[in-house]
Amino acid sequence: MSTSCRFVLSLLAALLASACSSDSGANKPEYKKNPDPKQRREISVVLDNAPGAFAVVDATMQFDIINMDCLPPAEPSSGVQTTPTSTFLPIVLIKASDGSYKGEVALDGLLDGDYFGQGVCKFKPVVATTIFKATGADGETRFIASLSAEEIRESKSKKIYYWRGGYPKEAKLPNYPDYGYGDPMEFKEGLRDDLFSIRMAPEVAPP
């Protein structure tokens, strides 16, 4: 994974930590959920060879506003646009069995609308992200897996590998966001026999 991709994912992880509980932008309204979504997808999440139990399992679907002209004017003094352009809908993951979860997302989960009196804001689905933590205690590693909206739409699964030694936390890197690797060969040779994986697989949800 490239450095730029890891930076974007690190930023996303930071946003996930506060997005569902904090609306720091003074101009952020309550966006309307789609009551009758047509692009529903079921997502299964399966852990294999997990290093231990995960008491905390969080998941969200990110949506971005794609037309900036619908937002309120930028701050006159700084010229900075303070209205958040990303919002996150929670994905409820139900435990199906040990190490297996199922949830549902809607790629059309938010309604376009004139939320600021500046014209219709249009939403684009971006990424579904899951975060696993051992107990939720401060300092624990966050094992993070994600599927882009395109992968979800095209029913493409993804399997990510992680070093088991990072569980429940990295001794020298508290709160470490571990994005793993898609190929075990990307790990050092001495670690390849001590890995676990998270697989995310989307499919069209039943009616």
DOGU-85068 format. One record per residue: residue number from 1; residue in one letter; chain; y, z, x of N, C-alpha, C in turn. Coordinates in nm, 3 decimals. Atoms other than C-alpha are relative to their C-alpha. Layout:
residues N
[node NUM, "A", "A", [Y, Z, X], [Y, Z, X], [Y, Z, X]]
...
This chain:
residues 207
[node 1, "M", "A", [-0.120, 0.000, 0.085], [0.000, 0.000, 0.000], [0.124, 0.000, 0.088]]
[node 2, "S", "A", [-0.117, 0.013, -0.084], [0.339, -0.095, 0.141], [0.087, 0.124, -0.010]]
[node 3, "T", "A", [-0.091, -0.114, -0.001], [0.605, 0.161, 0.234], [0.092, -0.003, -0.121]]
[node 4, "S", "A", [-0.091, 0.010, 0.115], [0.836, 0.029, -0.039], [-0.069, 0.039, -0.129]]
[node 5, "C", "A", [0.074, -0.037, 0.121], [0.565, 0.066, -0.303], [-0.019, 0.150, -0.007]]
[node 6, "R", "A", [0.021, -0.145, -0.001], [0.496, 0.421, -0.194], [0.131, 0.072, -0.031]]
[node 7, "F", "A", [-0.128, -0.062, 0.033], [0.867, 0.500, -0.214], [0.025, -0.003, -0.151]]
[node 8, "V", "A", [-0.019, 0.013, 0.144], [0.884, 0.368, -0.571], [-0.090, 0.097, -0.074]]
[node 9, "L", "A", [0.092, -0.091, 0.067], [0.575, 0.566, -0.670], [0.039, 0.145, 0.020]]
[node 10, "S", "A", [-0.047, -0.136, -0.023], [0.715, 0.881, -0.509], [0.116, 0.033, -0.092]]
[node 11, "L", "A", [-0.112, -0.020, 0.091], [1.033, 0.836, -0.709], [-0.051, 0.019, -0.142]]
[node 12, "L", "A", [0.057, -0.013, 0.134], [0.824, 0.789, -1.024], [-0.061, 0.137, -0.019]]
[node 13, "A", "A", [0.062, -0.132, 0.012], [0.631, 1.108, -0.954], [0.105, 0.107, -0.020]]
[node 14, "A", "A", [-0.108, -0.097, 0.018], [0.957, 1.299, -0.921], [0.057, -0.007, -0.141]]
[node 15, "L", "A", [-0.050, 0.016, 0.136], [1.079, 1.156, -1.248], [-0.096, 0.058, -0.102]]
[node 16, "L", "A", [0.100, -0.050, 0.094], [0.753, 1.246, -1.422], [0.004, 0.152, -0.008]]
[node 17, "A", "A", [-0.001, -0.145, 0.000], [0.797, 1.607, -1.321], [0.102, 0.057, -0.096]]
[node 18, "S", "A", [-0.106, -0.053, 0.085], [1.108, 1.635, -1.535], [0.031, -0.085, -0.121]]
[node 19, "A", "A", [-0.043, 0.093, 0.104], [1.131, 1.335, -1.766], [-0.033, 0.046, -0.140]]
[node 20, "C", "A", [0.044, -0.037, 0.135], [0.937, 1.479, -2.058], [0.067, 0.127, -0.049]]
[node 21, "S", "A", [-0.058, -0.127, 0.042], [1.120, 1.810, -2.060], [0.149, 0.007, 0.020]]
[node 22, "S", "A", [-0.142, -0.007, -0.032], [1.470, 1.722, -1.945], [0.068, -0.131, -0.031]]
[node 23, "D", "A", [-0.084, 0.116, 0.027], [1.733, 1.482, -2.075], [0.133, 0.024, 0.069]]
[node 24, "S", "A", [-0.117, -0.035, -0.078], [1.983, 1.523, -1.796], [0.117, -0.092, -0.027]]
[node 25, "G", "A", [-0.109, 0.091, 0.028], [2.182, 1.216, -1.895], [0.068, 0.034, -0.131]]
[node 26, "A", "A", [-0.074, -0.040, 0.120], [2.455, 1.316, -2.138], [0.000, -0.111, -0.104]]
[node 27, "N", "A", [-0.007, 0.112, 0.092], [2.444, 0.967, -2.291], [-0.136, -0.043, -0.053]]
[node 28, "K", "A", [0.135, 0.043, 0.042], [2.069, 0.957, -2.357], [-0.028, 0.046, -0.143]]
[node 29, "P", "A", [0.032, -0.037, 0.137], [1.989, 0.945, -2.729], [-0.150, 0.020, -0.019]]
[node 30, "E", "A", [0.142, -0.009, 0.032], [1.658, 1.002, -2.902], [-0.049, -0.139, -0.037]]
[node 31, "Y", "A", [0.050, 0.135, 0.029], [1.489, 0.664, -2.877], [-0.111, 0.008, -0.104]]
[node 32, "K", "A", [0.093, -0.003, 0.112], [1.278, 0.575, -3.178], [-0.135, -0.058, 0.041]]
[node 33, "K", "A", [0.136, 0.049, -0.023], [0.902, 0.544, -3.148], [-0.037, -0.103, -0.105]]
[node 34, "N", "A", [0.048, 0.103, 0.091], [0.738, 0.242, -3.304], [-0.106, 0.060, -0.093]]
[node 35, "P", "A", [0.098, -0.062, 0.091], [0.560, 0.369, -3.620], [-0.123, -0.087, -0.025]]
[node 36, "D", "A", [0.112, 0.092, 0.026], [0.333, 0.062, -3.636], [-0.018, -0.094, 0.118]]
[node 37, "P", "A", [0.015, 0.085, -0.119], [0.259, -0.063, -3.283], [-0.115, -0.099, -0.014]]
[node 38, "K", "A", [0.102, 0.105, 0.005], [0.061, -0.387, -3.249], [-0.072, -0.018, 0.133]]
[node 39, "Q", "A", [0.058, 0.020, -0.134], [-0.011, -0.369, -2.876], [-0.063, 0.130, 0.052]]
[node 40, "R", "A", [0.068, -0.123, -0.034], [-0.234, -0.063, -2.867], [-0.114, -0.025, 0.098]]
[node 41, "R", "A", [0.107, 0.010, -0.098], [-0.466, -0.011, -2.573], [-0.061, 0.138, 0.021]]
[node 42, "E", "A", [0.070, -0.123, -0.033], [-0.729, 0.252, -2.510], [-0.024, 0.003, 0.150]]
[node 43, "I", "A", [0.018, -0.012, -0.145], [-0.743, 0.380, -2.153], [-0.101, 0.110, 0.028]]
[node 44, "S", "A", [0.097, -0.101, -0.046], [-1.043, 0.557, -2.003], [0.031, 0.033, 0.146]]
[node 45, "V", "A", [-0.026, -0.048, -0.136], [-0.995, 0.766, -1.690], [-0.124, 0.078, 0.045]]
[node 46, "V", "A", [0.125, -0.060, -0.044], [-1.305, 0.858, -1.492], [0.011, 0.043, 0.146]]
[node 47, "L", "A", [0.004, -0.053, -0.136], [-1.331, 1.080, -1.184], [-0.144, -0.001, 0.049]]
[node 48, "D", "A", [0.133, 0.003, -0.059], [-1.627, 1.035, -0.951], [0.002, 0.079, 0.129]]
[node 49, "N", "A", [0.013, -0.083, -0.119], [-1.735, 1.289, -0.688], [0.122, 0.090, 0.020]]
[node 50, "A", "A", [-0.121, -0.084, -0.006], [-1.438, 1.513, -0.772], [-0.025, 0.123, 0.087]]
[node 51, "P", "A", [0.018, -0.113, -0.091], [-1.380, 1.794, -0.519], [-0.002, 0.134, -0.070]]
[node 52, "G", "A", [-0.005, -0.124, 0.077], [-1.343, 2.055, -0.794], [0.056, -0.028, -0.138]]
[node 53, "A", "A", [-0.052, 0.016, 0.136], [-1.207, 2.118, -1.141], [0.150, -0.033, 0.004]]
[node 54, "F", "A", [-0.142, 0.030, 0.017], [-0.871, 1.983, -1.257], [0.045, 0.058, -0.133]]
[node 55, "A", "A", [-0.047, -0.066, 0.122], [-0.702, 2.214, -1.505], [0.122, -0.069, -0.058]]
[node 56, "V", "A", [-0.122, 0.068, 0.045], [-0.385, 2.004, -1.525], [-0.022, -0.150, 0.007]]
[node 57, "V", "A", [0.012, 0.145, 0.009], [-0.408, 1.644, -1.643], [0.116, -0.050, -0.084]]
[node 58, "D", "A", [-0.118, 0.053, 0.069], [-0.079, 1.475, -1.732], [0.001, -0.152, 0.008]]
[node 59, "A", "A", [-0.009, 0.146, 0.000], [-0.015, 1.114, -1.828], [0.120, -0.043, -0.083]]
[node 60, "T", "A", [-0.114, 0.055, 0.072], [0.285, 0.911, -1.938], [0.002, -0.152, 0.009]]
[node 61, "M", "A", [-0.028, 0.144, -0.004], [0.386, 0.554, -2.019], [0.150, -0.016, 0.017]]
[node 62, "Q", "A", [-0.141, 0.022, -0.029], [0.716, 0.444, -1.870], [0.051, -0.127, -0.066]]
[node 63, "F", "A", [-0.070, 0.114, 0.056], [0.956, 0.212, -2.053], [0.139, -0.008, 0.062]]
[node 64, "D", "A", [-0.134, 0.021, -0.056], [1.274, 0.061, -1.905], [0.084, -0.086, -0.094]]
[node 65, "I", "A", [-0.095, 0.087, 0.068], [1.581, -0.079, -2.076], [0.029, -0.116, 0.095]]
[node 66, "I", "A", [-0.011, 0.115, -0.089], [1.609, -0.433, -1.941], [0.134, -0.072, -0.011]]
[node 67, "N", "A", [-0.131, 0.064, 0.012], [1.956, -0.535, -2.064], [0.109, 0.107, 0.010]]
[node 68, "M", "A", [-0.098, -0.104, -0.027], [2.226, -0.319, -1.913], [0.125, -0.009, -0.086]]
[node 69, "D", "A", [-0.122, 0.016, 0.079], [2.498, -0.460, -2.139], [-0.003, 0.080, -0.130]]
[node 70, "C", "A", [0.008, -0.081, 0.122], [2.371, -0.242, -2.426], [0.038, 0.145, 0.025]]
[node 71, "L", "A", [-0.028, -0.139, -0.035], [2.459, 0.078, -2.240], [0.148, 0.032, -0.012]]
[node 72, "P", "A", [-0.142, -0.038, 0.000], [2.782, 0.275, -2.262], [0.066, -0.041, 0.131]]
[node 73, "P", "A", [-0.069, 0.035, -0.125], [3.050, 0.189, -2.005], [-0.030, 0.102, 0.109]]
[node 74, "A", "A", [0.020, -0.089, -0.114], [3.007, 0.334, -1.657], [0.112, 0.102, 0.006]]
[node 75, "E", "A", [-0.102, -0.103, -0.017], [3.199, 0.645, -1.558], [0.126, -0.063, 0.061]]
[node 76, "P", "A", [-0.121, 0.068, -0.048], [3.562, 0.532, -1.512], [0.042, 0.042, 0.140]]
[node 77, "S", "A", [-0.046, -0.048, -0.130], [3.625, 0.748, -1.206], [-0.087, -0.050, 0.115]]
[node 78, "S", "A", [0.093, 0.035, -0.108], [3.314, 0.653, -1.008], [-0.059, -0.140, -0.015]]
[node 79, "G", "A", [0.063, 0.129, 0.024], [3.198, 0.330, -1.169], [-0.151, 0.008, -0.007]]
[node 80, "V", "A", [0.144, -0.021, 0.001], [2.848, 0.480, -1.186], [-0.051, 0.005, -0.145]]
[node 81, "Q", "A", [0.064, -0.005, 0.132], [2.624, 0.420, -1.488], [-0.089, 0.125, -0.004]]
[node 82, "T", "A", [0.072, -0.128, 0.005], [2.499, 0.769, -1.581], [-0.106, 0.005, -0.109]]
[node 83, "T", "A", [0.101, 0.001, 0.105], [2.285, 0.670, -1.879], [-0.135, -0.039, 0.059]]
[node 84, "P", "A", [0.133, 0.035, -0.053], [1.913, 0.680, -1.783], [-0.051, -0.129, -0.062]]
[node 85, "T", "A", [0.056, 0.126, 0.051], [1.746, 0.339, -1.815], [-0.151, 0.006, -0.014]]
[node 86, "S", "A", [0.145, -0.019, 0.014], [1.390, 0.475, -1.800], [-0.027, 0.117, -0.093]]
[node 87, "T", "A", [0.046, -0.111, 0.083], [1.213, 0.689, -2.056], [-0.152, 0.001, 0.001]]
[node 88, "F", "A", [0.144, -0.018, -0.015], [0.859, 0.824, -2.070], [-0.059, 0.057, -0.129]]
[node 89, "L", "A", [0.074, -0.052, 0.115], [0.621, 0.868, -2.362], [-0.129, 0.063, 0.050]]
[node 90, "P", "A", [0.124, -0.064, -0.045], [0.336, 1.115, -2.314], [-0.123, -0.074, -0.050]]
[node 91, "I", "A", [0.132, 0.051, 0.038], [-0.022, 0.987, -2.319], [-0.092, 0.121, -0.012]]
[node 92, "V", "A", [0.092, -0.113, 0.020], [-0.263, 1.240, -2.467], [-0.138, -0.043, 0.047]]
[node 93, "L", "A", [0.134, 0.028, -0.053], [-0.583, 1.235, -2.262], [-0.097, 0.104, -0.053]]
[node 94, "I", "A", [0.102, -0.087, 0.055], [-0.884, 1.381, -2.441], [-0.123, -0.003, 0.091]]
[node 95, "K", "A", [0.117, -0.007, -0.087], [-1.173, 1.503, -2.228], [-0.123, -0.043, -0.077]]
[node 96, "A", "A", [0.119, 0.052, 0.067], [-1.479, 1.301, -2.327], [-0.127, 0.064, 0.057]]
[node 97, "S", "A", [0.111, -0.067, -0.067], [-1.716, 1.461, -2.074], [0.053, 0.048, 0.134]]
[node 98, "D", "A", [-0.046, -0.045, -0.131], [-1.701, 1.617, -1.730], [0.049, -0.118, 0.083]]
[node 99, "G", "A", [-0.056, 0.105, -0.083], [-1.469, 1.399, -1.526], [0.035, -0.127, -0.074]]
[node 100, "S", "A", [-0.030, 0.121, 0.077], [-1.405, 1.153, -1.810], [0.099, 0.032, -0.112]]
[node 101, "Y", "A", [-0.105, -0.021, 0.099], [-1.098, 1.122, -2.032], [0.030, -0.132, -0.070]]
[node 102, "K", "A", [-0.043, 0.118, 0.074], [-0.975, 0.884, -2.298], [0.137, 0.027, -0.063]]
[node 103, "G", "A", [-0.131, -0.009, 0.061], [-0.624, 0.816, -2.424], [0.042, -0.134, -0.053]]
[node 104, "E", "A", [-0.048, 0.125, 0.058], [-0.421, 0.553, -2.601], [0.147, -0.019, 0.031]]
[node 105, "V", "A", [-0.140, 0.036, -0.023], [-0.097, 0.375, -2.516], [0.034, -0.117, -0.092]]
[node 106, "A", "A", [-0.050, 0.116, 0.075], [0.116, 0.127, -2.706], [0.105, -0.067, 0.087]]
[node 107, "L", "A", [-0.096, 0.072, -0.084], [0.292, -0.136, -2.497], [0.129, -0.030, -0.075]]
[node 108, "D", "A", [-0.119, 0.012, 0.082], [0.535, -0.171, -2.787], [0.031, 0.134, -0.066]]
[node 109, "G", "A", [-0.012, -0.135, 0.053], [0.567, 0.204, -2.825], [0.140, 0.045, -0.036]]
[node 110, "L", "A", [-0.139, -0.032, 0.033], [0.949, 0.212, -2.844], [0.063, -0.116, -0.074]]
[node 111, "L", "A", [-0.070, 0.102, 0.078], [1.173, 0.028, -3.088], [0.130, -0.040, 0.067]]
[node 112, "D", "A", [-0.131, 0.049, -0.043], [1.454, -0.192, -2.964], [0.102, 0.041, -0.105]]
[node 113, "G", "A", [-0.101, -0.040, 0.098], [1.778, -0.083, -3.123], [0.137, 0.017, 0.063]]
[node 114, "D", "A", [-0.138, -0.021, -0.045], [2.153, -0.036, -3.100], [0.025, 0.150, 0.008]]
[node 115, "Y", "A", [-0.006, -0.145, -0.016], [2.149, 0.317, -2.964], [0.136, 0.051, 0.045]]
[node 116, "F", "A", [-0.128, -0.043, -0.056], [2.497, 0.323, -2.813], [0.120, -0.070, -0.063]]
[node 117, "G", "A", [-0.110, 0.074, 0.060], [2.701, 0.094, -3.038], [0.050, -0.113, 0.087]]
[node 118, "Q", "A", [-0.039, 0.107, -0.093], [2.706, -0.169, -2.762], [-0.090, -0.123, -0.014]]
[node 119, "G", "A", [0.096, 0.107, 0.014], [2.435, -0.401, -2.892], [-0.142, 0.053, 0.013]]
[node 120, "V", "A", [0.140, -0.041, 0.002], [2.056, -0.392, -2.910], [-0.054, 0.020, 0.142]]
[node 121, "C", "A", [0.069, -0.027, -0.126], [1.877, -0.226, -2.616], [-0.145, -0.045, -0.013]]
[node 122, "K", "A", [0.137, 0.051, 0.002], [1.547, -0.395, -2.532], [-0.084, 0.075, 0.103]]
[node 123, "F", "A", [0.088, -0.078, -0.086], [1.257, -0.197, -2.387], [-0.114, -0.085, 0.054]]
[node 124, "K", "A", [0.113, 0.066, -0.064], [0.995, -0.320, -2.144], [-0.097, 0.107, 0.050]]
[node 125, "P", "A", [0.097, -0.095, -0.056], [0.670, -0.128, -2.072], [-0.016, -0.027, 0.150]]
[node 126, "V", "A", [0.004, 0.015, -0.145], [0.637, -0.063, -1.700], [-0.133, 0.045, 0.059]]
[node 127, "V", "A", [0.118, -0.053, -0.067], [0.349, 0.162, -1.594], [-0.052, 0.123, -0.073]]
[node 128, "A", "A", [0.065, -0.122, 0.048], [0.100, 0.420, -1.720], [-0.049, 0.077, 0.122]]
[node 129, "T", "A", [0.029, -0.082, -0.117], [0.056, 0.708, -1.476], [-0.071, 0.128, -0.040]]
[node 130, "T", "A", [0.070, -0.127, 0.020], [-0.188, 0.998, -1.460], [0.018, 0.086, 0.124]]
[node 131, "I", "A", [-0.012, -0.096, -0.110], [-0.146, 1.310, -1.248], [-0.101, 0.112, -0.020]]
[node 132, "F", "A", [0.099, -0.107, 0.004], [-0.427, 1.555, -1.170], [0.037, 0.108, 0.100]]
[node 133, "K", "A", [-0.021, -0.114, -0.088], [-0.375, 1.904, -1.027], [-0.110, 0.103, -0.025]]
[node 134, "A", "A", [0.112, -0.094, 0.009], [-0.632, 2.174, -0.957], [0.024, 0.107, -0.107]]
[node 135, "T", "A", [-0.029, -0.107, 0.097], [-0.469, 2.461, -1.149], [0.141, -0.009, -0.056]]
[node 136, "G", "A", [-0.140, 0.005, 0.038], [-0.100, 2.372, -1.177], [0.087, 0.093, 0.082]]
[node 137, "A", "A", [-0.076, -0.092, -0.085], [0.003, 2.628, -0.916], [0.093, -0.078, 0.092]]
[node 138, "D", "A", [-0.096, 0.063, -0.090], [0.302, 2.550, -0.699], [-0.065, -0.027, 0.135]]
[node 139, "G", "A", [0.052, 0.037, -0.131], [0.216, 2.369, -0.378], [-0.122, -0.087, -0.004]]
[node 140, "E", "A", [0.123, 0.078, 0.008], [-0.094, 2.193, -0.508], [0.027, -0.149, 0.011]]
[node 141, "T", "A", [-0.007, 0.145, -0.011], [-0.158, 1.828, -0.434], [-0.002, -0.063, -0.139]]
[node 142, "R", "A", [0.002, 0.079, 0.123], [-0.081, 1.583, -0.713], [-0.074, -0.131, 0.030]]
[node 143, "F", "A", [0.078, 0.122, -0.018], [-0.349, 1.315, -0.727], [0.043, -0.097, -0.110]]
[node 144, "I", "A", [-0.070, 0.089, 0.092], [-0.178, 1.016, -0.888], [-0.067, -0.137, -0.005]]
[node 145, "A", "A", [0.055, 0.134, 0.020], [-0.324, 0.698, -1.035], [0.083, -0.069, -0.108]]
[node 146, "S", "A", [-0.085, 0.070, 0.097], [-0.148, 0.427, -1.233], [-0.053, -0.140, -0.027]]
[node 147, "L", "A", [0.025, 0.138, 0.039], [-0.185, 0.097, -1.415], [0.131, -0.061, -0.045]]
[node 148, "S", "A", [-0.121, 0.067, 0.045], [0.099, -0.149, -1.454], [-0.019, -0.051, -0.142]]
[node 149, "A", "A", [0.009, 0.053, 0.135], [0.182, -0.281, -1.799], [-0.077, -0.132, -0.002]]
[node 150, "E", "A", [0.072, 0.126, -0.007], [0.049, -0.621, -1.689], [-0.150, 0.023, 0.010]]
[node 151, "E", "A", [0.142, -0.030, -0.013], [-0.283, -0.469, -1.585], [-0.057, 0.051, -0.133]]
[node 152, "I", "A", [0.045, -0.051, 0.129], [-0.307, -0.287, -1.917], [-0.013, -0.115, -0.099]]
[node 153, "R", "A", [0.001, 0.112, 0.093], [-0.222, -0.600, -2.114], [-0.119, -0.093, 0.025]]
[node 154, "E", "A", [0.108, 0.091, -0.038], [-0.484, -0.803, -1.926], [-0.134, 0.071, 0.014]]
[node 155, "S", "A", [0.124, -0.079, -0.005], [-0.748, -0.524, -1.946], [-0.062, 0.001, 0.140]]
[node 156, "K", "A", [0.048, -0.007, -0.137], [-0.774, -0.498, -1.567], [-0.014, 0.146, 0.042]]
[node 157, "S", "A", [0.023, -0.137, -0.044], [-0.930, -0.177, -1.438], [0.041, 0.016, 0.147]]
[node 158, "K", "A", [-0.038, -0.029, -0.139], [-0.836, -0.007, -1.112], [-0.069, 0.128, 0.043]]
[node 159, "K", "A", [0.065, -0.118, -0.057], [-1.021, 0.237, -0.888], [0.072, 0.039, 0.128]]
[node 160, "I", "A", [-0.074, -0.050, -0.114], [-0.833, 0.452, -0.639], [-0.079, 0.112, 0.065]]
[node 161, "Y", "A", [0.075, -0.099, -0.077], [-0.990, 0.663, -0.363], [0.095, 0.101, 0.065]]
[node 162, "Y", "A", [-0.080, -0.110, -0.055], [-0.863, 0.999, -0.234], [-0.089, 0.083, 0.093]]
[node 163, "W", "A", [0.071, -0.091, -0.090], [-0.958, 1.234, 0.047], [-0.021, 0.133, -0.070]]
[node 164, "R", "A", [0.034, -0.125, 0.068], [-1.138, 1.537, -0.094], [0.064, 0.121, 0.067]]
[node 165, "G", "A", [-0.058, -0.112, -0.074], [-0.988, 1.759, 0.176], [0.140, 0.036, -0.043]]
[node 166, "G", "A", [-0.134, -0.032, 0.050], [-0.648, 1.739, 0.005], [-0.001, 0.089, -0.122]]
[node 167, "Y", "A", [0.015, -0.086, 0.117], [-0.783, 1.950, -0.282], [-0.027, 0.144, 0.043]]
[node 168, "P", "A", [-0.102, 0.010, 0.105], [-0.648, 2.185, -0.402], [0.140, -0.028, 0.052]]
[node 169, "K", "A", [-0.132, 0.032, -0.055], [-0.357, 2.142, -0.163], [-0.011, -0.028, 0.149]]
[node 170, "E", "A", [-0.010, 0.029, -0.142], [-0.257, 2.012, 0.176], [0.067, 0.119, 0.069]]
[node 171, "A", "A", [-0.051, -0.120, -0.066], [-0.202, 2.301, 0.415], [0.143, -0.018, 0.053]]
[node 172, "K", "A", [-0.130, 0.023, -0.061], [0.100, 2.142, 0.582], [0.094, -0.082, -0.087]]
[node 173, "L", "A", [-0.082, 0.084, 0.087], [0.227, 1.933, 0.291], [-0.008, 0.051, -0.144]]
[node 174, "P", "A", [0.006, -0.052, 0.136], [0.286, 2.144, -0.021], [0.057, -0.100, -0.100]]
[node 175, "N", "A", [-0.042, 0.090, 0.109], [0.325, 1.954, -0.350], [-0.014, -0.148, 0.039]]
[node 176, "Y", "A", [0.017, 0.136, -0.049], [0.198, 1.641, -0.178], [-0.041, -0.096, -0.112]]
[node 177, "P", "A", [0.040, 0.102, 0.098], [0.189, 1.331, -0.403], [-0.097, -0.097, 0.065]]
[node 178, "D", "A", [0.103, 0.083, -0.061], [-0.139, 1.160, -0.312], [-0.030, -0.120, -0.090]]
[node 179, "Y", "A", [0.023, 0.123, 0.075], [-0.155, 0.796, -0.432], [-0.130, -0.069, 0.040]]
[node 180, "G", "A", [0.127, 0.055, -0.040], [-0.480, 0.726, -0.253], [0.008, -0.143, 0.049]]
[node 181, "Y", "A", [0.010, 0.139, -0.043], [-0.600, 0.380, -0.152], [-0.102, -0.073, -0.088]]
[node 182, "G", "A", [0.091, 0.079, 0.080], [-0.769, 0.099, -0.339], [-0.127, -0.040, 0.074]]
[node 183, "D", "A", [0.115, 0.037, -0.083], [-1.012, 0.041, -0.052], [-0.035, 0.116, 0.093]]
[node 184, "P", "A", [0.038, -0.111, -0.089], [-1.209, 0.319, 0.124], [0.020, -0.030, 0.147]]
[node 185, "M", "A", [-0.016, 0.037, -0.140], [-1.177, 0.124, 0.448], [0.140, 0.028, 0.053]]
[node 186, "E", "A", [-0.135, -0.033, -0.044], [-0.808, 0.212, 0.457], [0.010, 0.142, 0.054]]
[node 187, "F", "A", [0.002, -0.135, -0.056], [-0.902, 0.571, 0.542], [-0.055, -0.004, 0.142]]
[node 188, "K", "A", [0.059, -0.013, -0.133], [-0.981, 0.682, 0.894], [-0.151, 0.013, -0.013]]
[node 189, "E", "A", [0.146, 0.006, 0.007], [-1.349, 0.639, 0.971], [-0.061, 0.137, -0.028]]
[node 190, "G", "A", [0.054, -0.133, 0.016], [-1.408, 1.013, 0.986], [0.016, 0.059, -0.139]]
[node 191, "L", "A", [-0.026, -0.051, 0.135], [-1.283, 1.060, 0.628], [-0.075, -0.077, -0.108]]
[node 192, "R", "A", [0.055, 0.091, 0.102], [-1.469, 0.780, 0.452], [-0.119, 0.056, -0.076]]
[node 193, "D", "A", [0.114, -0.060, 0.068], [-1.771, 0.994, 0.367], [0.041, 0.124, -0.080]]
[node 194, "D", "A", [-0.048, -0.120, 0.070], [-1.553, 1.261, 0.207], [0.111, -0.039, -0.099]]
[node 195, "L", "A", [-0.098, 0.052, 0.095], [-1.376, 1.074, -0.073], [-0.045, 0.022, -0.144]]
[node 196, "F", "A", [0.031, 0.009, 0.142], [-1.353, 1.086, -0.449], [0.088, -0.107, -0.060]]
[node 197, "S", "A", [-0.075, 0.111, 0.059], [-1.215, 0.830, -0.690], [0.044, 0.032, -0.143]]
[node 198, "I", "A", [-0.048, -0.001, 0.139], [-1.016, 0.794, -1.011], [0.005, -0.146, -0.045]]
[node 199, "R", "A", [0.002, 0.136, 0.054], [-1.083, 0.484, -1.219], [0.069, -0.001, -0.135]]
[node 200, "M", "A", [-0.069, 0.019, 0.128], [-0.850, 0.371, -1.498], [-0.039, -0.136, -0.054]]
[node 201, "A", "A", [0.048, 0.125, 0.060], [-0.982, 0.109, -1.738], [0.058, -0.014, -0.140]]
[node 202, "P", "A", [-0.057, 0.022, 0.133], [-0.785, -0.032, -2.035], [-0.080, -0.100, -0.080]]
[node 203, "E", "A", [0.059, 0.097, 0.091], [-0.918, -0.216, -2.337], [0.075, 0.005, -0.132]]
[node 204, "V", "A", [-0.069, 0.004, 0.128], [-0.784, -0.322, -2.673], [-0.053, 0.111, -0.089]]
[node 205, "A", "A", [0.040, -0.113, 0.084], [-0.787, -0.020, -2.905], [-0.057, -0.052, -0.131]]
[node 206, "P", "A", [0.056, 0.042, 0.130], [-1.001, -0.047, -3.218], [0.101, 0.019, -0.111]]
[node 207, "P", "A", [-0.095, -0.012, 0.110], [-0.811, -0.096, -3.544], [-0.019, 0.131, -0.077]]
